[in-house]
Amino acid sequence: MTLQPGELFPLDSALRGIRERFSDAVIDADRTSLRERTVVVPAERLAEVAGAIVAEWGGMLLTLFALDERESAGRYRLHVMFSMAPEDAILTLVSAVPELAPAYRSITTTVPAAHWLEREMADLMGVTPMHHPDPRPLIAHEGWPRDWHPLRKDFTTGDTISWAPRWKFLPVEGDGVFEIPVGPIHAGIIEPGHFRFSTVGEAVLKLDARLGWKWRGLEKIAEGATLSRGLELAERVCGTCAFSHALAFCGAAEEIAGIVPPPRARALRSMAGEIERLLNHLTDLGGILTDVAYVVGASEMARLKEVVQQSADALFGHRFLRGVCVPGGVQRDLDDAQQLWLRRALADVRADVASVLRSARANAAVMDRLTATGVLTAQVARDFGVTGVAARRAAASATAARTIRTRSTASSTSRWSRAPAATCSRDSTCAATRSSSRST
């Protein structure tokens, strides 16, 4: 990627590349703000341009949604937003879909991370992604009336309802294959979900997930709400990430209003966000150990999660950190003594987590069930926009694999260069190749 004078990396470079490569498709391009750009393209070219942003300019899909503009413009307007790291910039593709034919070519074929987002949009807005690899409903279950699209502006419940089921699990057939249904009701506060495992012994051949059981129409409820009411709704989108949603809501409100929270408020937000992240990591670690039947380790993770939640309650006034983040800042402050107390509490948690993980790694049954299970390659991680720990681990694994291959190639090349020319027969070449393959 070659930068021109005055270009920000990589947003302006990507924008220039899009204009040059898709000169026949770009209808308009605008600077929304210092860190945002908007490009308008025809819906029939949307998948092509979106795929190029990811493959050629390093964009990562953030979200995809549609706006109902039928009353004002006779159309639906699609927004596909990409993060352009490392400058924390946003590139948005915008396309119009006509009211009378609300369909477009699916971008999942070029941007796999859009898979669920497009299915959700089809259910809630009625805009159909054509040629989607899995066009089944995502939110709409058997109890969902046909042709109900509740995010449309003119949505009403109506007098007559068609309850025809529209979901179909994809079976796996063969000798020894068992289907194991799990959910949709689970223990705890996690979202309900029905999971259909097709297994042979402990090997999982296929997992079919069905979500949407807890969709409550919060988007509709939030329309026209006050700022404080909107914050309440944001905190209740997810039971395990109330603070994250509150932070996103407040960040959007602050950007619209042109407000920058003071440094101490931003530091306290970071602290609260890290506490919530720790809670979710402890929950996931406990879930992994539960899934491999290591009950002692799972119980310890649950205990440690409770320690962190009680710490959050003691310092911020709520186990799930509700009511902490508000537009413009935070409602809680921590003095030096409280910060020191938290540091000590988390140091104890860290030591206990390390102890539990050491015992898990020393357990042969645990490692037998975890090793080579659920491997996430770097390419799949990139395709689906994976972030956080999983993305870093996948990238690290890919780097290690490349290092091993490079060292092996260098080693075999070195051996070949040292071999006497007179003895490099066909048989010796094959032997060297076999030896190199074994060392790899």
URUR-V430679 format. One record per helix or strand. SS is the DSSP state (2 for helix, 1 for strand). FROM is the first residue (numbers start at 1). TO is the last residue. If there is no record, write none. Layout:
ss	from	to
SS	FROM	TO
SS	FROM	TO
//
This chain:
ss	from	to
2	11	21
1	26	33
1	36	41
2	43	57
1	60	69
2	70	73
1	75	84
1	89	98
2	99	101
1	103	105
2	112	125
1	128	130
1	178	182
1	194	200
1	203	210
2	218	222
2	227	235
2	242	257
2	263	291
2	295	316
1	325	326
1	329	330
2	336	361
2	364	370
2	378	383
2	388	418
2	421	423
2	426	439
//
